[in-house]
Amino acid sequence: MYFKLRPTYYSTIALVSKEKVPLRYFIKLAYNGTAYHGWQYQPNASSVQEVLNKAFSVLLNTDISIMGAGRTDTGVHASQMYAHFDFEKNIDNKQLVHKLNSYLPKDIVIHEVFQVADEAHTRFDATKRTYEYHINRFKDPFSQELSWYFHLDLDLEAMNEASQLLFHHTNFQSFSKVNTDVNTFDCTIYEANWKQENDKVVFTISANRFLRNMVRSIVGTLVNVGLKKITVADFNTIIESKNRDKAGFSVPAHGLYLTKIEYPFLGNEKD
């Protein structure tokens, strides 16, 4: 037997089954990370995960724990992020999305909430992740928190040549945060290139997985190539060294965006 719950302003209408078998839902969202200390919950700082947990718990009238596809650091943005949660009721997806976007702060937006197979997992089932790093060549007061202002001339040809070396390696310990708790430093790089977009320079990199601080330290080291502080051959030597001290600086977080996460069962490779 099914029946409708009485809706309130911050609750969604749901059809309820007596069996109450937990259902798994994926969330497709985006956020400006400026105000947050990263994705993951922290006891003494605001995080995207904490804000989402609260919003979903209020609207669904039960404790909801959101699991993200990965972690973004303090100040990093996501133009596409996936997360999942379990809930015992069928959800009116369209109505829930509308109410979430009314409830959530302006720097987080929910695009979709949809049911998936019970075993689907946003973190472990992702096969490819893509990041972009944005550098503004000229000072822009409207993008100070959304890109890194860097006015010095960069040799993009040399930076792209060095970027291609990433395809010849799998161990990227040189670009990993030290004392990180990982079983392997191996990653498979699928894409890595620099492009000039008007007054902006954008670095795009895709891989099956990323280490903590990996993209920002790769970008910082490639910027040193572009400044002719190191050569393309030096960049290769840095990778082979497996030593973070040999690599360049980490560029500021506010220029970094998680832009795409791919799942074979969603067929979202062309999203």
C-alpha positions as CSV (number, residue, x, y, z in Angstrom):
1,M,0.0,0.0,0.0
2,Y,1.3,3.5,-0.9
3,F,0.2,6.8,0.5
4,K,1.3,10.5,0.2
5,L,3.0,12.3,3.0
6,R,1.5,15.7,4.0
7,P,3.9,18.2,2.4
8,T,5.4,21.2,4.2
9,Y,7.4,24.1,2.8
10,Y,10.7,22.4,3.4
11,S,9.7,18.8,2.8
12,T,9.1,16.9,-0.4
13,I,6.1,14.8,-1.3
14,A,7.2,11.1,-1.4
15,L,5.5,7.9,-2.1
16,V,6.1,5.5,0.8
17,S,6.3,1.7,0.6
18,K,5.7,-0.4,3.7
19,E,8.9,-2.4,2.9
20,K,11.2,0.7,3.4
21,V,14.1,-0.7,1.3
22,P,16.8,2.0,1.1
23,L,17.1,3.5,-2.4
24,R,20.2,5.1,-3.7
25,Y,20.1,8.6,-5.3
26,F,22.8,10.5,-7.2
27,I,23.0,14.2,-7.0
28,K,24.5,16.3,-9.8
29,L,25.6,19.7,-8.5
30,A,27.9,22.7,-8.8
31,Y,29.5,25.1,-6.3
32,N,31.6,28.1,-5.9
33,G,34.2,27.0,-3.3
34,T,35.3,30.4,-2.1
35,A,33.4,30.3,1.2
36,Y,34.2,26.7,2.0
37,H,37.0,24.8,3.5
38,G,36.7,22.2,0.8
39,W,34.2,19.5,0.2
40,Q,34.7,17.2,3.2
41,Y,33.0,17.8,6.5
42,Q,35.2,19.5,9.2
43,P,34.2,20.0,12.8
44,N,35.3,23.7,13.0
45,A,34.9,25.0,9.5
46,S,32.2,25.2,6.9
47,S,32.3,22.6,4.1
48,V,30.1,21.8,1.1
49,Q,29.3,18.4,2.4
50,E,28.1,19.8,5.8
51,V,25.8,22.3,4.0
52,L,24.3,19.6,1.8
53,N,23.8,17.2,4.7
54,K,21.8,19.8,6.6
55,A,19.7,20.8,3.5
56,F,18.8,17.2,2.6
57,S,18.1,16.3,6.2
58,V,15.7,19.2,6.7
59,L,13.9,18.7,3.4
60,L,13.6,14.9,3.7
61,N,12.9,15.1,7.5
62,T,15.5,12.5,8.4
63,D,19.3,12.3,8.9
64,I,20.9,12.2,5.5
65,S,24.6,11.6,5.0
66,I,26.0,12.7,1.6
67,M,28.9,10.9,0.0
68,G,30.9,12.8,-2.6
69,A,32.7,11.6,-5.7
70,G,35.9,13.1,-4.3
71,R,37.3,15.9,-2.2
72,T,38.1,19.4,-3.3
73,D,40.4,21.5,-1.2
74,T,39.6,24.8,0.5
75,G,38.6,27.4,-2.1
76,V,38.4,25.0,-5.1
77,H,35.3,25.2,-7.2
78,A,33.2,22.5,-9.0
79,S,31.2,23.2,-12.1
80,Q,30.2,19.6,-12.1
81,M,30.2,17.4,-9.0
82,Y,28.4,14.2,-8.1
83,A,27.4,12.8,-4.7
84,H,25.0,10.1,-3.5
85,F,22.8,9.3,-0.5
86,D,20.4,6.6,0.6
87,F,16.7,7.2,1.4
88,E,13.9,4.8,2.0
89,K,11.3,6.6,0.0
90,N,10.6,7.4,-3.7
91,I,11.4,11.1,-4.3
92,D,9.6,13.6,-6.4
93,N,12.9,14.7,-8.0
94,K,11.8,17.8,-9.7
95,Q,10.1,19.2,-6.6
96,L,13.1,18.3,-4.4
97,V,15.6,20.0,-6.7
98,H,13.4,23.2,-6.7
99,K,13.2,23.2,-2.9
100,L,16.9,22.5,-2.4
101,N,17.8,25.4,-4.6
102,S,15.5,27.6,-2.6
103,Y,17.0,26.4,0.7
104,L,20.7,26.3,-0.2
105,P,23.0,29.3,-0.2
106,K,23.6,31.0,-3.5
107,D,27.0,29.4,-4.1
108,I,25.7,25.9,-4.3
109,V,23.2,24.7,-7.0
110,I,21.6,21.3,-7.5
111,H,21.0,20.3,-11.1
112,E,19.5,16.8,-10.7
113,V,18.6,14.2,-8.1
114,F,17.9,10.8,-9.6
115,Q,17.7,7.2,-8.5
116,V,20.4,4.7,-9.5
117,A,21.2,1.1,-8.8
118,D,21.6,0.2,-5.1
119,E,25.3,-0.6,-5.5
120,A,26.2,2.5,-7.6
121,H,28.9,4.7,-5.9
122,T,29.9,8.2,-6.9
123,R,33.5,7.8,-5.8
124,F,34.4,4.3,-6.6
125,D,32.5,4.0,-9.9
126,A,33.9,7.2,-11.5
127,T,36.2,6.3,-14.3
128,K,37.5,9.7,-15.3
129,R,37.7,13.1,-13.7
130,T,38.6,16.4,-15.4
131,Y,40.0,19.6,-13.8
132,E,40.6,23.1,-15.3
133,Y,43.0,25.7,-14.0
134,H,42.2,29.3,-15.0
135,I,44.9,32.0,-15.2
136,N,43.9,35.6,-16.0
137,R,46.6,37.6,-17.8
138,F,45.0,40.9,-17.0
139,K,43.6,42.1,-13.8
140,D,39.8,41.6,-13.7
141,P,37.9,42.8,-10.6
142,F,35.0,40.4,-11.5
143,S,37.0,37.2,-11.4
144,Q,39.4,37.8,-8.5
145,E,38.0,34.8,-6.6
146,L,37.5,32.7,-9.7
147,S,40.9,32.7,-11.4
148,W,44.5,33.4,-10.7
149,Y,45.8,36.8,-11.9
150,F,49.3,36.3,-13.2
151,H,50.6,38.9,-15.6
152,L,54.1,37.6,-16.5
153,D,54.6,36.2,-20.0
154,L,54.3,32.4,-20.3
155,D,55.7,30.2,-23.1
156,L,52.6,28.1,-23.7
157,E,54.4,26.1,-26.4
158,A,57.0,24.9,-23.9
159,M,54.3,24.3,-21.3
160,N,52.3,22.1,-23.7
161,E,55.4,20.2,-24.7
162,A,56.1,19.5,-21.0
163,S,52.4,18.6,-20.4
164,Q,52.7,15.8,-23.0
165,L,55.3,14.1,-20.8
166,L,52.6,13.4,-18.2
167,F,51.3,10.7,-20.6
168,H,54.5,8.7,-20.3
169,H,54.4,8.3,-16.5
170,T,52.0,6.8,-14.0
171,N,53.7,7.6,-10.6
172,F,53.1,11.3,-9.7
173,Q,54.4,11.3,-6.1
174,S,56.4,14.4,-7.0
175,F,53.1,16.4,-7.2
176,S,51.4,14.8,-4.2
177,K,50.9,16.4,-0.8
178,V,53.4,14.9,1.6
179,N,52.2,12.7,4.4
180,T,49.1,11.8,2.5
181,D,47.3,8.5,3.3
182,V,47.2,6.7,-0.1
183,N,48.0,3.2,-1.1
184,T,49.5,4.2,-4.5
185,F,50.7,7.3,-6.3
186,D,49.8,5.9,-9.6
187,C,47.4,7.8,-11.9
188,T,46.5,7.4,-15.6
189,I,46.5,10.7,-17.4
190,Y,44.1,11.0,-20.4
191,E,44.3,14.7,-21.3
192,A,46.7,17.5,-20.4
193,N,46.9,20.8,-22.4
194,W,47.1,24.6,-22.2
195,K,44.8,26.9,-24.3
196,Q,44.6,30.6,-24.7
197,E,41.1,31.9,-24.3
198,N,41.0,35.6,-25.0
199,D,42.8,37.2,-21.9
200,K,42.7,33.9,-20.0
201,V,45.0,30.8,-20.1
202,V,43.3,27.5,-19.2
203,F,45.0,24.2,-18.3
204,T,42.8,21.1,-18.7
205,I,43.8,17.7,-17.2
206,S,41.9,14.4,-17.1
207,A,42.8,11.2,-15.2
208,N,41.3,8.2,-13.6
209,R,42.2,9.6,-10.2
210,F,44.1,12.5,-8.7
211,L,46.4,12.8,-5.6
212,R,45.9,15.6,-3.0
213,N,47.2,18.9,-4.4
214,M,48.3,17.2,-7.6
215,V,46.8,19.5,-10.1
216,R,47.9,22.7,-8.4
217,S,51.5,21.5,-8.1
218,I,51.6,20.3,-11.7
219,V,50.3,23.7,-12.8
220,G,52.9,25.5,-10.6
221,T,55.7,23.4,-12.1
222,L,54.5,24.0,-15.6
223,V,54.3,27.7,-14.9
224,N,58.0,27.5,-14.1
225,V,58.5,25.9,-17.5
226,G,56.6,28.8,-19.1
227,L,58.8,31.3,-17.2
228,K,61.9,29.4,-18.4
229,K,63.0,28.8,-14.9
230,I,63.2,25.1,-15.7
231,T,63.3,23.2,-19.0
232,V,61.0,20.6,-20.5
233,A,63.7,18.0,-19.7
234,D,63.8,19.3,-16.1
235,F,60.1,18.7,-15.8
236,N,60.6,15.1,-16.8
237,T,63.4,14.7,-14.3
238,I,61.1,16.1,-11.6
239,I,58.4,13.5,-12.3
240,E,61.0,10.7,-12.2
241,S,62.5,12.0,-8.9
242,K,59.2,11.1,-7.0
243,N,60.2,14.0,-4.7
244,R,57.7,16.8,-3.9
245,D,60.6,19.1,-3.0
246,K,61.9,19.0,-6.5
247,A,58.6,20.2,-8.0
248,G,57.3,23.8,-8.3
249,F,55.0,25.8,-6.1
250,S,51.2,25.1,-5.7
251,V,49.2,27.7,-7.5
252,P,46.3,29.3,-5.6
253,A,43.2,27.2,-5.1
254,H,40.7,29.8,-6.4
255,G,41.7,29.2,-10.0
256,L,41.0,25.4,-9.9
257,Y,37.7,23.8,-11.0
258,L,36.5,20.2,-11.0
259,T,34.6,20.3,-14.3
260,K,33.6,16.7,-15.1
261,I,33.2,13.3,-13.6
262,E,32.3,10.3,-15.9
263,Y,30.4,7.2,-15.1
264,P,29.9,4.5,-17.8
265,F,26.4,3.6,-16.6
266,L,25.3,7.2,-16.9
267,G,26.6,7.7,-20.4
268,N,27.7,11.2,-19.5
269,E,31.0,11.2,-21.4
270,K,29.6,14.0,-23.7
271,D,28.0,16.1,-21.0
